[in-house]
Amino acid sequence: MAENGTACWLCGRALGRRLEFHHPVPKSRGGRMTEAVHPICHRTLHAVFTNAELGRFGAEVTVVRSAPPIARFLQWIADKHPDFHAPTARKRR
């Protein structure tokens, strides 16, 4: 997965026309750094993890990617167009 500024922080695919910026450490937990992500990747991150969980992971993208729901999402999204979008399942909390 490419990590060169033109790729999504989560999935590593090339960024499309639409992008959002994700705080790997949430602002509520003192995070300032942002990473470019696809909208679908951003929504999936927040559907799977709470801000407290994201705060514990920090910028460790490998830890985030290895979580089973994210790993399944990454396999599913891998061959999709950069501007692909679909509804994101809501949190089950």
MODELLER restraints for C-alpha pairs under 7 A, 6 or more apart:
rsr = mdl.restraints
at = mdl.atoms
rsr.add(forms.Gaussian(group=physical.xy_distance, feature=features.Distance(at['CA:1:A'], at['CA:12:A']), mean=4.58, stdev=0.5))
rsr.add(forms.Gaussian(group=physical.xy_distance, feature=features.Distance(at['CA:2:A'], at['CA:12:A']), mean=5.20, stdev=0.5))
rsr.add(forms.Gaussian(group=physical.xy_distance, feature=features.Distance(at['CA:3:A'], at['CA:9:A']), mean=6.83, stdev=0.5))
rsr.add(forms.Gaussian(group=physical.xy_distance, feature=features.Distance(at['CA:3:A'], at['CA:12:A']), mean=6.56, stdev=0.5))
rsr.add(forms.Gaussian(group=physical.xy_distance, feature=features.Distance(at['CA:6:A'], at['CA:14:A']), mean=6.03, stdev=0.5))
rsr.add(forms.Gaussian(group=physical.xy_distance, feature=features.Distance(at['CA:6:A'], at['CA:15:A']), mean=6.00, stdev=0.5))
rsr.add(forms.Gaussian(group=physical.xy_distance, feature=features.Distance(at['CA:7:A'], at['CA:13:A']), mean=5.33, stdev=0.5))
rsr.add(forms.Gaussian(group=physical.xy_distance, feature=features.Distance(at['CA:7:A'], at['CA:14:A']), mean=4.41, stdev=0.5))
rsr.add(forms.Gaussian(group=physical.xy_distance, feature=features.Distance(at['CA:7:A'], at['CA:15:A']), mean=5.31, stdev=0.5))
rsr.add(forms.Gaussian(group=physical.xy_distance, feature=features.Distance(at['CA:8:A'], at['CA:14:A']), mean=6.29, stdev=0.5))
rsr.add(forms.Gaussian(group=physical.xy_distance, feature=features.Distance(at['CA:8:A'], at['CA:15:A']), mean=5.82, stdev=0.5))
rsr.add(forms.Gaussian(group=physical.xy_distance, feature=features.Distance(at['CA:8:A'], at['CA:36:A']), mean=5.79, stdev=0.5))
rsr.add(forms.Gaussian(group=physical.xy_distance, feature=features.Distance(at['CA:8:A'], at['CA:37:A']), mean=4.50, stdev=0.5))
rsr.add(forms.Gaussian(group=physical.xy_distance, feature=features.Distance(at['CA:8:A'], at['CA:38:A']), mean=6.25, stdev=0.5))
rsr.add(forms.Gaussian(group=physical.xy_distance, feature=features.Distance(at['CA:9:A'], at['CA:35:A']), mean=6.03, stdev=0.5))
rsr.add(forms.Gaussian(group=physical.xy_distance, feature=features.Distance(at['CA:9:A'], at['CA:36:A']), mean=6.08, stdev=0.5))
rsr.add(forms.Gaussian(group=physical.xy_distance, feature=features.Distance(at['CA:9:A'], at['CA:37:A']), mean=5.61, stdev=0.5))
rsr.add(forms.Gaussian(group=physical.xy_distance, feature=features.Distance(at['CA:10:A'], at['CA:37:A']), mean=6.61, stdev=0.5))
rsr.add(forms.Gaussian(group=physical.xy_distance, feature=features.Distance(at['CA:10:A'], at['CA:41:A']), mean=6.66, stdev=0.5))
rsr.add(forms.Gaussian(group=physical.xy_distance, feature=features.Distance(at['CA:10:A'], at['CA:61:A']), mean=6.82, stdev=0.5))
rsr.add(forms.Gaussian(group=physical.xy_distance, feature=features.Distance(at['CA:11:A'], at['CA:74:A']), mean=6.03, stdev=0.5))
rsr.add(forms.Gaussian(group=physical.xy_distance, feature=features.Distance(at['CA:13:A'], at['CA:82:A']), mean=6.80, stdev=0.5))
rsr.add(forms.Gaussian(group=physical.xy_distance, feature=features.Distance(at['CA:14:A'], at['CA:82:A']), mean=6.10, stdev=0.5))
rsr.add(forms.Gaussian(group=physical.xy_distance, feature=features.Distance(at['CA:15:A'], at['CA:38:A']), mean=6.55, stdev=0.5))
rsr.add(forms.Gaussian(group=physical.xy_distance, feature=features.Distance(at['CA:15:A'], at['CA:82:A']), mean=5.67, stdev=0.5))
rsr.add(forms.Gaussian(group=physical.xy_distance, feature=features.Distance(at['CA:16:A'], at['CA:82:A']), mean=4.71, stdev=0.5))
rsr.add(forms.Gaussian(group=physical.xy_distance, feature=features.Distance(at['CA:16:A'], at['CA:83:A']), mean=5.09, stdev=0.5))
rsr.add(forms.Gaussian(group=physical.xy_distance, feature=features.Distance(at['CA:17:A'], at['CA:83:A']), mean=6.61, stdev=0.5))
rsr.add(forms.Gaussian(group=physical.xy_distance, feature=features.Distance(at['CA:18:A'], at['CA:38:A']), mean=6.90, stdev=0.5))
rsr.add(forms.Gaussian(group=physical.xy_distance, feature=features.Distance(at['CA:18:A'], at['CA:83:A']), mean=6.75, stdev=0.5))
rsr.add(forms.Gaussian(group=physical.xy_distance, feature=features.Distance(at['CA:19:A'], at['CA:36:A']), mean=6.44, stdev=0.5))
rsr.add(forms.Gaussian(group=physical.xy_distance, feature=features.Distance(at['CA:19:A'], at['CA:37:A']), mean=5.73, stdev=0.5))
rsr.add(forms.Gaussian(group=physical.xy_distance, feature=features.Distance(at['CA:19:A'], at['CA:38:A']), mean=4.93, stdev=0.5))
rsr.add(forms.Gaussian(group=physical.xy_distance, feature=features.Distance(at['CA:19:A'], at['CA:39:A']), mean=5.85, stdev=0.5))
rsr.add(forms.Gaussian(group=physical.xy_distance, feature=features.Distance(at['CA:20:A'], at['CA:36:A']), mean=5.78, stdev=0.5))
rsr.add(forms.Gaussian(group=physical.xy_distance, feature=features.Distance(at['CA:20:A'], at['CA:37:A']), mean=5.42, stdev=0.5))
rsr.add(forms.Gaussian(group=physical.xy_distance, feature=features.Distance(at['CA:20:A'], at['CA:38:A']), mean=6.09, stdev=0.5))
rsr.add(forms.Gaussian(group=physical.xy_distance, feature=features.Distance(at['CA:20:A'], at['CA:39:A']), mean=5.76, stdev=0.5))
rsr.add(forms.Gaussian(group=physical.xy_distance, feature=features.Distance(at['CA:21:A'], at['CA:34:A']), mean=5.70, stdev=0.5))
rsr.add(forms.Gaussian(group=physical.xy_distance, feature=features.Distance(at['CA:21:A'], at['CA:35:A']), mean=5.33, stdev=0.5))
rsr.add(forms.Gaussian(group=physical.xy_distance, feature=features.Distance(at['CA:21:A'], at['CA:36:A']), mean=4.64, stdev=0.5))
rsr.add(forms.Gaussian(group=physical.xy_distance, feature=features.Distance(at['CA:21:A'], at['CA:37:A']), mean=5.93, stdev=0.5))
rsr.add(forms.Gaussian(group=physical.xy_distance, feature=features.Distance(at['CA:22:A'], at['CA:34:A']), mean=5.25, stdev=0.5))
rsr.add(forms.Gaussian(group=physical.xy_distance, feature=features.Distance(at['CA:22:A'], at['CA:35:A']), mean=5.23, stdev=0.5))
rsr.add(forms.Gaussian(group=physical.xy_distance, feature=features.Distance(at['CA:22:A'], at['CA:36:A']), mean=6.38, stdev=0.5))
rsr.add(forms.Gaussian(group=physical.xy_distance, feature=features.Distance(at['CA:22:A'], at['CA:37:A']), mean=6.61, stdev=0.5))
rsr.add(forms.Gaussian(group=physical.xy_distance, feature=features.Distance(at['CA:22:A'], at['CA:42:A']), mean=6.62, stdev=0.5))
rsr.add(forms.Gaussian(group=physical.xy_distance, feature=features.Distance(at['CA:23:A'], at['CA:31:A']), mean=6.41, stdev=0.5))
rsr.add(forms.Gaussian(group=physical.xy_distance, feature=features.Distance(at['CA:23:A'], at['CA:32:A']), mean=6.81, stdev=0.5))
rsr.add(forms.Gaussian(group=physical.xy_distance, feature=features.Distance(at['CA:23:A'], at['CA:33:A']), mean=5.94, stdev=0.5))
rsr.add(forms.Gaussian(group=physical.xy_distance, feature=features.Distance(at['CA:23:A'], at['CA:34:A']), mean=4.54, stdev=0.5))
rsr.add(forms.Gaussian(group=physical.xy_distance, feature=features.Distance(at['CA:23:A'], at['CA:35:A']), mean=6.47, stdev=0.5))
rsr.add(forms.Gaussian(group=physical.xy_distance, feature=features.Distance(at['CA:24:A'], at['CA:34:A']), mean=6.65, stdev=0.5))
rsr.add(forms.Gaussian(group=physical.xy_distance, feature=features.Distance(at['CA:24:A'], at['CA:54:A']), mean=6.59, stdev=0.5))
rsr.add(forms.Gaussian(group=physical.xy_distance, feature=features.Distance(at['CA:24:A'], at['CA:58:A']), mean=5.66, stdev=0.5))
rsr.add(forms.Gaussian(group=physical.xy_distance, feature=features.Distance(at['CA:24:A'], at['CA:59:A']), mean=5.10, stdev=0.5))
rsr.add(forms.Gaussian(group=physical.xy_distance, feature=features.Distance(at['CA:25:A'], at['CA:31:A']), mean=4.52, stdev=0.5))
rsr.add(forms.Gaussian(group=physical.xy_distance, feature=features.Distance(at['CA:25:A'], at['CA:54:A']), mean=6.04, stdev=0.5))
rsr.add(forms.Gaussian(group=physical.xy_distance, feature=features.Distance(at['CA:25:A'], at['CA:55:A']), mean=4.81, stdev=0.5))
rsr.add(forms.Gaussian(group=physical.xy_distance, feature=features.Distance(at['CA:25:A'], at['CA:58:A']), mean=4.95, stdev=0.5))
rsr.add(forms.Gaussian(group=physical.xy_distance, feature=features.Distance(at['CA:25:A'], at['CA:59:A']), mean=6.51, stdev=0.5))
rsr.add(forms.Gaussian(group=physical.xy_distance, feature=features.Distance(at['CA:26:A'], at['CA:51:A']), mean=6.11, stdev=0.5))
rsr.add(forms.Gaussian(group=physical.xy_distance, feature=features.Distance(at['CA:26:A'], at['CA:54:A']), mean=6.85, stdev=0.5))
rsr.add(forms.Gaussian(group=physical.xy_distance, feature=features.Distance(at['CA:26:A'], at['CA:55:A']), mean=6.08, stdev=0.5))
rsr.add(forms.Gaussian(group=physical.xy_distance, feature=features.Distance(at['CA:29:A'], at['CA:55:A']), mean=6.14, stdev=0.5))
rsr.add(forms.Gaussian(group=physical.xy_distance, feature=features.Distance(at['CA:40:A'], at['CA:85:A']), mean=5.90, stdev=0.5))
rsr.add(forms.Gaussian(group=physical.xy_distance, feature=features.Distance(at['CA:43:A'], at['CA:88:A']), mean=6.59, stdev=0.5))
rsr.add(forms.Gaussian(group=physical.xy_distance, feature=features.Distance(at['CA:44:A'], at['CA:88:A']), mean=6.34, stdev=0.5))
rsr.add(forms.Gaussian(group=physical.xy_distance, feature=features.Distance(at['CA:47:A'], at['CA:89:A']), mean=6.91, stdev=0.5))
rsr.add(forms.Gaussian(group=physical.xy_distance, feature=features.Distance(at['CA:47:A'], at['CA:90:A']), mean=5.62, stdev=0.5))
rsr.add(forms.Gaussian(group=physical.xy_distance, feature=features.Distance(at['CA:47:A'], at['CA:91:A']), mean=4.81, stdev=0.5))
rsr.add(forms.Gaussian(group=physical.xy_distance, feature=features.Distance(at['CA:48:A'], at['CA:91:A']), mean=6.26, stdev=0.5))
rsr.add(forms.Gaussian(group=physical.xy_distance, feature=features.Distance(at['CA:57:A'], at['CA:63:A']), mean=6.75, stdev=0.5))
rsr.add(forms.Gaussian(group=physical.xy_distance, feature=features.Distance(at['CA:57:A'], at['CA:64:A']), mean=6.98, stdev=0.5))
rsr.add(forms.Gaussian(group=physical.xy_distance, feature=features.Distance(at['CA:65:A'], at['CA:71:A']), mean=5.65, stdev=0.5))
